[in-house]
């Protein structure tokens, strides 16, 4: 109700400015997305009085800014009211660690990039996996469905973890779609792949529908 009142005021003033010719659109917003409340773990509204407030700085210091960022997007649909869960935070932290391990062999300090990442052609299976996740993440970002975009990346991680050889081109594309969600991690692995262009300035990868067609079906 608080947000609605502000929107009414904004719309009133915009209509007035349109009538006197100062602005050139009839409506002030081309799109409106309502954000749901994030509740405390006990299901109540966060309040100092109840001592159930989650301090974002604590999450950042313990699990990193990327974990906080991704968890808030993964909690559920943007418009729904959602309770905070430290177990959920830990789950997202594990997902990001698995993403990192796709690129980096933590047991080998001399080689910053995992030896399984090679500059080779991707197989049909690998092309299907990366183009499936590019399509899903692209469409879900446009639809503000961040939680399902992250779910699609988790599926990709499960698939890519089984590959003996990970094509460099595929891993670059995964880093690109991970970047809006976990920019610190994505920039770090991008640097380890020794790409000349900065990640934030690269063009968003495009999916090819032809790679998404199944050649075989099991009945």
RODO-2510 file (C-alpha; in nm, 4 decimals, decimal comma):
residues 219
     n   res          X          Y          Z
     1     x     0,0000     0,0000     0,0000
     2     x     0,2899     0,2355     0,0714
     3     x     0,4384     0,1789    -0,2753
     4     x     0,0962     0,2147    -0,4404
     5     x     0,0527     0,5629    -0,2936
     6     x     0,3890     0,6717    -0,4292
     7     x     0,2950     0,5334    -0,7706
     8     x    -0,0318     0,7285    -0,7657
     9     x     0,1592     1,0514    -0,6956
    10     x     0,4164     0,9754    -0,9662
    11     x     0,1443     0,9002    -1,2204
    12     x    -0,0528     1,2153    -1,1289
    13     x     0,2470     1,4424    -1,1793
    14     x     0,3473     1,2682    -1,5013
    15     x    -0,0056     1,3124    -1,6416
    16     x     0,0107     1,6824    -1,5514
    17     x     0,3515     1,7225    -1,7185
    18     x     0,2152     1,5429    -2,0276
    19     x    -0,0826     1,7770    -2,0435
    20     x     0,1421     2,0850    -2,0456
    21     x     0,3759     1,9324    -2,3030
    22     x     0,6839     1,8824    -2,0884
    23     x     0,6987     1,5030    -2,1326
    24     x     0,5933     1,3029    -2,4371
    25     x     0,4592     0,9768    -2,2931
    26     x     0,1136     0,9309    -2,1433
    27     x     0,2321     0,6915    -1,8724
    28     x     0,5349     0,7333    -1,6435
    29     x     0,6398     0,3666    -1,6459
    30     x     0,6664     0,1267    -1,9373
    31     x     0,6737    -0,1676    -1,6980
    32     x     0,6053    -0,2238    -1,3300
    33     x     0,7374    -0,5073    -1,1152
    34     x     0,6301    -0,5423    -0,7529
    35     x     0,8849    -0,6805    -0,5076
    36     x     0,7777    -0,9182    -0,2353
    37     x     0,8879    -0,8751     0,1256
    38     x     1,1776    -1,0785     0,2589
    39     x     1,0737    -1,2069     0,6007
    40     x     1,2937    -1,3283     0,8857
    41     x     1,3646    -1,6985     0,9337
    42     x     1,0839    -1,7154     1,1914
    43     x     0,8344    -1,6027     0,9262
    44     x     0,7794    -1,2594     1,0798
    45     x     0,8712    -0,9204     0,9411
    46     x     1,2298    -0,8317     1,0287
    47     x     1,2385    -0,5987     1,3294
    48     x     1,4996    -0,4831     1,5790
    49     x     1,2361    -0,5253     1,8485
    50     x     1,2111    -0,8972     1,7760
    51     x     1,5837    -0,9397     1,7167
    52     x     1,5348    -1,1242     1,3877
    53     x     1,7026    -0,8800     1,1492
    54     x     1,9511    -1,0194     0,8954
    55     x     2,2468    -0,7858     0,8442
    56     x     2,3640    -0,8060     0,4807
    57     x     2,7163    -0,7096     0,5874
    58     x     2,7378    -1,0273     0,7954
    59     x     2,6410    -1,2427     0,4965
    60     x     2,8959    -1,0655     0,2762
    61     x     3,1760    -1,1129     0,5298
    62     x     3,0939    -1,4825     0,5797
    63     x     2,9945    -1,5948     0,2295
    64     x     3,0809    -1,3110    -0,0092
    65     x     2,8783    -1,0494    -0,1952
    66     x     2,8054    -1,2849    -0,4857
    67     x     2,6409    -1,5345    -0,2513
    68     x     2,4138    -1,2674    -0,1031
    69     x     2,3256    -1,1373    -0,4476
    70     x     2,2498    -1,4782    -0,5988
    71     x     2,0579    -1,6024    -0,2954
    72     x     1,8238    -1,3028    -0,2981
    73     x     1,7455    -1,3764    -0,6622
    74     x     1,7120    -1,7505    -0,6034
    75     x     1,4726    -1,7308    -0,3064
    76     x     1,1655    -1,7435    -0,5276
    77     x     0,9547    -1,5383    -0,7695
    78     x     1,0344    -1,1678    -0,7434
    79     x     0,6829    -1,0662    -0,6434
    80     x     0,6304    -1,3240    -0,3677
    81     x     0,6798    -1,2815     0,0061
    82     x     0,9708    -1,5076     0,1068
    83     x     1,1296    -1,6081     0,4402
    84     x     1,5058    -1,5859     0,4803
    85     x     1,6922    -1,9152     0,5183
    86     x     2,0571    -1,9613     0,6106
    87     x     2,0375    -2,3143     0,4671
    88     x     1,9415    -2,1538     0,1378
    89     x     2,2399    -1,9197     0,1616
    90     x     2,4688    -2,2184     0,2167
    91     x     2,3167    -2,3968    -0,0837
    92     x     2,3861    -2,1001    -0,3103
    93     x     2,7396    -2,0761    -0,1716
    94     x     2,7968    -2,4404    -0,2716
    95     x     2,6613    -2,3700    -0,6212
    96     x     2,9065    -2,0831    -0,6660
    97     x     3,1938    -2,2977    -0,5388
    98     x     3,1007    -2,5656    -0,7923
    99     x     3,0945    -2,2991    -1,0648
   100     x     3,4408    -2,1864    -0,9581
   101     x     3,5757    -2,5418    -0,9596
   102     x     3,4646    -2,5813    -1,3219
   103     x     3,7312    -2,3276    -1,4135
   104     x     3,9994    -2,3627    -1,1490
   105     x     4,1959    -2,6573    -1,0154
   106     x     4,2319    -2,5537    -0,6522
   107     x     4,4911    -2,8284    -0,5926
   108     x     4,7360    -2,6823    -0,8465
   109     x     4,8676    -2,3383    -0,7543
   110     x     5,0962    -2,3223    -1,0594
   111     x     4,8125    -2,3427    -1,3131
   112     x     4,5320    -2,0912    -1,2579
   113     x     4,3067    -2,2593    -1,5155
   114     x     4,1828    -2,6158    -1,4893
   115     x     4,3620    -2,8389    -1,7398
   116     x     4,0306    -2,9850    -1,8612
   117     x     3,9463    -2,6483    -2,0245
   118     x     4,0889    -2,6715    -2,3741
   119     x     4,0559    -2,4760    -2,6966
   120     x     3,8726    -2,7518    -2,8849
   121     x     3,5446    -2,7835    -3,0734
   122     x     3,2413    -2,8540    -2,8570
   123     x     3,0489    -3,1771    -2,8996
   124     x     2,6777    -3,1871    -2,9848
   125     x     2,6003    -3,2654    -2,6231
   126     x     2,8047    -2,9699    -2,5001
   127     x     2,6559    -2,7311    -2,7554
   128     x     2,3072    -2,8377    -2,6553
   129     x     2,3855    -2,7852    -2,2851
   130     x     2,5276    -2,4345    -2,3255
   131     x     2,2675    -2,3124    -2,5748
   132     x     1,9871    -2,4477    -2,3562
   133     x     2,1096    -2,2495    -2,0574
   134     x     2,1779    -1,9361    -2,2650
   135     x     1,8205    -1,9463    -2,3964
   136     x     1,6709    -1,9999    -2,0509
   137     x     1,8782    -1,7332    -1,8766
   138     x     1,8196    -1,4794    -2,1550
   139     x     1,4433    -1,5260    -2,1486
   140     x     1,4237    -1,5360    -1,7688
   141     x     1,6228    -1,2153    -1,7241
   142     x     1,3842    -1,0388    -1,9601
   143     x     1,0908    -1,1827    -1,7639
   144     x     1,2412    -1,1007    -1,4211
   145     x     1,2422    -1,4739    -1,3382
   146     x     1,5854    -1,4768    -1,1822
   147     x     1,5257    -1,7826    -0,9633
   148     x     1,4566    -2,0129    -1,2584
   149     x     1,7526    -1,8678    -1,4500
   150     x     1,9775    -1,9736    -1,1618
   151     x     1,8132    -2,3178    -1,1583
   152     x     1,9049    -2,3561    -1,5261
   153     x     2,2668    -2,2702    -1,4474
   154     x     2,2664    -2,5322    -1,1730
   155     x     2,1549    -2,7913    -1,4296
   156     x     2,4369    -2,6811    -1,6598
   157     x     2,6874    -2,7178    -1,3754
   158     x     2,5704    -3,0753    -1,3169
   159     x     2,6238    -3,1570    -1,6847
   160     x     2,9565    -2,9764    -1,7276
   161     x     3,1028    -3,1354    -1,4147
   162     x     3,0909    -3,4719    -1,5929
   163     x     3,2870    -3,3594    -1,8990
   164     x     3,6462    -3,4807    -1,9266
   165     x     3,7227    -3,1929    -2,1628
   166     x     3,5501    -2,8566    -2,1335
   167     x     3,5717    -2,6467    -2,4524
   168     x     3,7060    -2,2971    -2,3879
   169     x     3,4330    -2,1397    -2,6028
   170     x     3,1589    -2,3032    -2,3943
   171     x     3,3166    -2,1978    -2,0659
   172     x     3,3487    -1,8385    -2,1854
   173     x     2,9780    -1,8312    -2,2625
   174     x     2,8920    -1,9728    -1,9216
   175     x     3,1018    -1,7020    -1,7539
   176     x     2,9139    -1,4400    -1,9567
   177     x     2,5684    -1,5530    -1,8434
   178     x     2,6897    -1,5976    -1,4857
   179     x     2,8230    -1,2415    -1,4798
   180     x     2,4952    -1,0531    -1,4062
   181     x     2,4296    -1,2843    -1,1117
   182     x     2,7783    -1,3319    -0,9634
   183     x     2,9988    -1,0598    -1,1143
   184     x     3,2979    -1,1013    -0,8805
   185     x     3,3329    -1,4733    -0,9464
   186     x     3,2663    -1,4391    -1,3191
   187     x     3,5284    -1,1659    -1,3604
   188     x     3,7846    -1,3750    -1,1738
   189     x     3,7430    -1,6868    -1,3878
   190     x     3,7282    -1,4702    -1,7011
   191     x     4,0693    -1,3300    -1,6105
   192     x     4,2039    -1,6812    -1,5574
   193     x     4,0945    -1,7705    -1,9120
   194     x     4,3196    -1,4852    -2,0308
   195     x     4,0633    -1,3176    -2,2545
   196     x     4,1772    -0,9801    -2,3925
   197     x     3,8352    -0,8125    -2,3708
   198     x     3,6948    -0,7264    -2,0281
   199     x     3,3956    -0,9437    -1,9439
   200     x     3,1590    -0,6537    -1,8767
   201     x     3,2206    -0,5203    -2,2274
   202     x     3,1537    -0,8432    -2,4157
   203     x     2,8406    -0,8987    -2,6202
   204     x     2,5730    -1,1154    -2,4578
   205     x     2,5866    -1,4682    -2,6089
   206     x     2,3087    -1,5653    -2,8481
   207     x     2,1476    -1,9077    -2,8472
   208     x     2,0985    -2,1165    -3,1599
   209     x     1,7724    -2,3113    -3,1713
   210     x     1,9251    -2,5721    -3,4027
   211     x     2,1424    -2,7004    -3,1164
   212     x     1,8359    -2,7571    -2,8984
   213     x     1,6754    -3,0171    -3,1264
   214     x     1,6943    -3,3759    -2,9984
   215     x     1,8147    -3,6374    -3,2454
   216     x     1,6879    -3,9263    -3,0350
   217     x     1,3884    -3,9825    -2,8092
   218     x     1,3372    -4,2589    -2,5581
   219     x     0,9819    -4,3974    -2,5322
***
